[in-house]
């Protein structure tokens, strides 16, 4: 067990390097990494369960009594950031509406389930993050078409059943199970299990990052000038999403834990959902901005988390 704790501390310390290494593995060895893709939902469910062990039902209920952080992040996710992305894409690629649509789509999809893992790693307000993931994903079938219609004039049909079932399996059920255990155990589970399961959660996160990044390998291997420019813009816009969430949280004088949750809530997107929508509803070129974001999202999550952690130590 001591070895696992040391491993957990090592991964947390070097997460900003471990994450790019996992991404590189997925891109360089997609034939190996892709075999993990079918297991990603199950691993996600385990990570959600582990993260939710720190929360209680009353913690989530309290979020809706003070919904300001939730509403602020929702506004950033589906109004402010997509508007900026649409403007940047239109100016940079005026003759390619498919690329612009793909860029906007990436920033119109709901916040990522994996944000819960990063919130857990950097001791954020997990109740706020759980509420955001649940609300944003449930509303996604309504919000995504409206956002795309407003900003790029596209009409899409989303498989609501698939998205809701994904939410239930990867977020709702494991979260309810974890909080129920806390309830029936009188918080004994909450006090002991998270630290014991933390090393396995880190391993699970590495597995998910490597597996998911295998999907972007063909695009990385056939880069051209325009795709490189798209990648640069997607990196800058993705970095801006994290920054916007953090800055707004501080402007509204949120505590440190809520700052972590708002930063990851605004910065991380459900790329898998975006990829499904792009491949089924748009021309092939629209999927590139969505998938290329896979290379940046986890790396930026690690860098921002480390930066916030160092800033907190100095205060």
Beta strands, then each sheet from edge to edge (+ up, - down):
end
